[in-house]
Amino acid sequence: MSNNRGRIGYVFTSSNTIQGYYTFIPELIAELTKVYILKGPAGSGKSTFIRLLGESLAEQGYEIEFWISAVDPLSPDGVYIPQLEVAVINGSLPVPIDPKYPGAKEEMIYLGDYWDRDAIKHNKKAITELVDSMINLNNEAAVLMKKAGEIKEEIKRATSNSLNLEKIEVLLKQLNDKIFSNRSKEKHYFASAVTAEGVVNYVDEISAYCKKRFIFKGPPGSCKSTIINELAQEAKKRGCLLEYYHCGFQVESIVMLILRDMQIALIDAGDIEISINPWDSIIDMSEYLDDDYDPFVVETQTSEALRNYEAQIKNGQIKLEGANNALKELKKIYSVAMDFERLDKKRNKIREELVAETKPEKF
């Protein structure tokens, strides 16, 4: 590999949604050549293993993509190395990931082999209480998020009832003609993640390399995500390489679509802060509502629902924060019992195996 440091990217692959905890990792690893699955409790060194392995491979010139956790945005849930078609992931997520083809495609690494069992047994009561607390708080947060989602749909309907479908059809044709002057390939990530710290998004950073961005603005229910979905279907027909970035709150809603080979981004800027560049195209979806649409009337009709929605989100965040605090305490217990020196040797062994498998392509 080159002596130049490889590019490092960061994307969210999980979030706390109205459906509960959700991750795209099973889809992302489905077609890979090799997957290392790390199993073990919080504090056993999974995220450190992933981060250090990724950074060391980047130093050797490999391109690296870190898959960021919604549970703790500072801790990666996985690292993907495109040149090798290999990923190393945390298999002990709230939705566990297990090998499908053990030994043939996936290799499982159990971090419990690297801890002091007596130290763990000594803290049995504390571990049990913290794990139970985390589960209960996460379940309570999921209930609140689901309620918030129902309220959000009510707020959207206040605007969607005024959509002018004829105008939207014209807009779709104009955008199709402007964007698209073969086998398609697609990947799915989160544009944002609902975390204990609130909603975190990297939309600006992820789309920074795009030469053209179409940014859709407008009130909830003004068809922004639907327009992006329609354009995605057209892009698939044209064989484009697509990256879908889903809403961290509602999985089915698309916040951003990137046509990687064309360096174009389509962004729903309704609920996120985003920097506007001189070369961006701004599309105000309020211009595609019926003439009798009155934003002040809608605001009055939905004000109570909006307050209720914000309250549910806030309460959900408090529950997630409580679960995160329990997680931190759990990490302290397990980290003290870990033999990280032995684990470092295992990580270095995997790195050496990956580098050794990289062979120059012959023509």
N, C-alpha and C positions, 0 to 999 in steps of 0.2 A: 504493500500500500504506500501511498504518498506520505511524505513527511509533514505535509500540511494538515492542520487540524480539520477534522470533518465537521460539517454543519450539524448543529444540534437544534432540533425543533421540539416544541411542547404542545400537546393537545390534550383536552379533557376526554376521557373515555368513559366516565361515569358521572352520575348526578343523583341527587335525591329529588325524585320527580313525584307527580301526582299518582304514579303507579308504584311508589316506593323507590327503593334503591334500584338503579338500572345501569348496566354496563354494556358497552359494545365490544368488549375484548373477545368473547367467544366468536363473533363474526370476523374480527380482525385477524385472528390466528388460524381460521379455518383452512386457508389455502397455503399456509407457510410450510417450508421444508422441515423446520425443526423448532420445537418449543420447549423451553425449560420452565417447569412449573414449581414455584417455591411454595411450600406449605409450612405453616407455623403460626403461632399467635402473635398478637401485637407486641412489639418490642424485641422480637426474635431476630431482627436485622434484615427483613425482606427488602424494604425500600432502600436501605443503605447498600445492600448487595447489588440491587438493580442500578442505583445511581452511580456507584463506583465502577461497575462493569461498563456501563454506557460511556462514562467519561474517559475511561482508559482506552476504549475502542475508538472514541473520537480523536484522542491524541495520536492514534495510529492512522488517522485519515479516513475512518469509516463515517458515513453519514448516520446520525442517530436521531431517533424520534422517541421522546419520553412520553409515556401515557400517564397523565396526571390524575391523581385521586381526588374524588369529591369528599371523601372522609377526611383527608388531610392534604390540602393543595401543595404542601411542601414535600410530600412523600409520593414518589412515582409508583404506580401500580404495575408498570411494565416498561420495557425498553425494546424497541424494534430496530433491527439493523437491515435496511433495504437491500444492500449489496449481497447479503448472505441469506435473505429471506428467513431470518431467525428472530425469535422474540424470547425474552425472559420475563415472566409475569408472576404476579402475586396470585396464587391460586386459592388463598384463604380470604376472599372478599365476602361481603355480606351475602352475595350470591356465589357460592363456591364454584371453582373451575377445576375439573378433574380430567386426567388423560383419557382421550378417546382411543388412541392407538399406542398404549404404553410400550416404551422401548423401541418401537418402530419410528414413531414421529415425535412423541413427547418423552421427556425425561423428568421425573418428579424428584425434587430434592426436599427432604423433610428436615426442617431446621431443628426439630426436637432431638435429632441425633447430636446436636452441638450444645446442649444445655446440661446443667447440673440438676438432676432429677430430685435430689434431696432438697435443694433450695426451692424448687417449685412446690413440692409437697408441703413444705413449711408454710407456704402462703395460700394453701388450698381455700380457706374460708374467704380471704380477701378477693381472690381470683373469681370465685363463684359469685360473690356479691357484685363485683364490678361488671362481669359479663352479663348477669341478669339485668343489671341497671341499664347497660348499653342497649340490650335488646328491647326492653320496655320503652325507653326514651325514643329509640328509632322508630318503633311501632307507633307511638303517640305522634311523632313528627309526621309519619306517613299519613295518618288519619287527617291531620290538620292540612297537609298539602293537598290531599284529595278534596277536602271541603273548599280550599282556596281555588282549586281548578274548576269546580262547579260554579263558583261565583264568577270566575274569569270568563267562562262561557256565557253567562248571563250578561256581563258587560259587553262582550263582543256582539251579541245579538242586537243590542241597541243600535249599533252602527251597520251591521251586515244586512239588516232589513232595508237599508237605503242604498244598497249597492246597485249601480247602473251597469248591468251585465253587457249591454251593447258597447259601452265605452271601454269596458275591461277587455272585450274581445279585440277591439281595435288596438289597445295598448299591447296585448300579447303579440299580435301580428307585427307591430312596429319593433318590439324588442327582439322577436325571432329574426327579423330581417337585419337588425343592427348587430346582433351578437354572432349569429351563425353565418358567415359570408357565403377493418373497422370493428372492430369489436369494442364495445364500451366496457369500462372498468370503474367500479365505484368503491368508496370507503365511507364509513359512517363514524362521526365523532360528535362530541357536544361542543357547541359554540360557547356555552357557559355552564357553570355548575352551581347548584344550590348547596352551600356548605354551611358549617357552623359559624363561619365568618360572614355569611350573607351570600349574595350572588356574585360570582367571580367570572369575568369573561376576558378572552384574549383575541377578540375579533379583529381589532386593529393590528395586533402583532402578526396574526396568522395571515391576514390579507395584505400585509405590507408590500410583498413582492409583486402584487397584481398591478398590471399596467392600466387596467380599467376596472372601476367598481360602480355598479348600479345600486344606489341606496334608496330603499323604499321607506317612506315616512307616512305617517297617518295614524288615526286612532285604532284601538283594538277592534277587530272585525272588519277592517277595510280591505281585506283580501291580499295582504302583503305576502304571507306565507304561501297562499294558494297560487299566486302568480309565480313565485319561485319554483314551486312544485311542478307547475305546468311547463316552465322553461327547462326544468331538469328532465322531464320526459322527452322533450324535443332534443336535448343534448345527448341523451342516451341513444336515440335513433341515429344521431350523427357520429356515434362512436367516440364521444369525448371521454376523457379521464376525469371523473367527477369525485369531489369530496363534499359530502353532506355534513353540515354542522347543525345539530339539532338543538332545540330549546332545552335548557337544563331543567325546566319546570314541566313542560309538556313534550314528551318524546316525539310525538307524531308531527309536531310543528317544526318547520325548517327555518332557522335564523339566518343561515348563510350557506350558499352553494358556491364552490370554487371549481371553475373549469381550468384544471391545472395546466393542460397543454396550451391553452389560449391565454393564460394569466388574466382571467376575468373572474370577478367576484360579484355575486348578487346577494345583497344584505337587507334583512328586515331590521330596520333600526328603531322599531316601535318602542321596545322596552330596554334598550341598551344605550350607553354613552359611547359615541363613536366620533373620532376626529374626521373632519371633512377636508379632503384634498382638492386642489384646483382642477384636477383631471377627473374627479368623480362626477357621475350623473345622478342628480337627485330627482326622484319620482314621488310626488306628493299624491298619495292615494285618496286624499279627501276630494281631489278634483274629479274622481271617478264615482262619486256618490250622486244620488238624485238631487235635483235642484232644491227640493223641499227639505233636504237634510239640514238640520239646525244644530250645530255643535253645543250651543248653550242649553238647548232643550235636553239633548242626550246627556250632557254633563250633570244636569239637575236630576234626570231620571236614574242615573247610575252612581250618584255620589255616595249614597248609603252602601250600595253593593261594593264600591271601591274601598270604602273605609273598612268594611267587613273583610274583604279580600286581604288588605294590608295587615289587618289584625291577625288573621289566620297564618299568613306568612311569617309574621313576627313571632307568634307563639311557636310555630314549627321550628323556627331558627333557634329559639330558646331551648327547645327539646334537643335539637341537634348539638347545641353547645354543651348541654349536660352530658350527652352521650360521648362527646369528644373529650370532655374532662375525665370521664370514667376510662376512656381509651388511653389517655395520657398516664393515668395511674397504673393501668394494666401494663403499659409499656415499661414503666419503671421496674415493676416486679420481674418481668421476663428478661429485660436487658441485663440486669445484675447477674442472672443465672447463666447467661450465654458465654460460650467459649468462642469469642470473635476471631481469635488468632487462627483456630482451625477452620472457621468459616471463610476467612480471607484466603486461605490456601485453596479451598474448594472453588472460590470465585476466580482466582488466578488460573486454576487448572482449566476451567471452562473457557476463559479468555484465550488461553493457549490453544485449546482444541479448535475454537472458532477461527482463529488466525491461521492455524495449520491447514484447515479445510479450504481456505481461500486460494484458488489456483488461477494463474493468468489465463485469460480466454485465448484459445488458438483458432486461427483461420486457415 
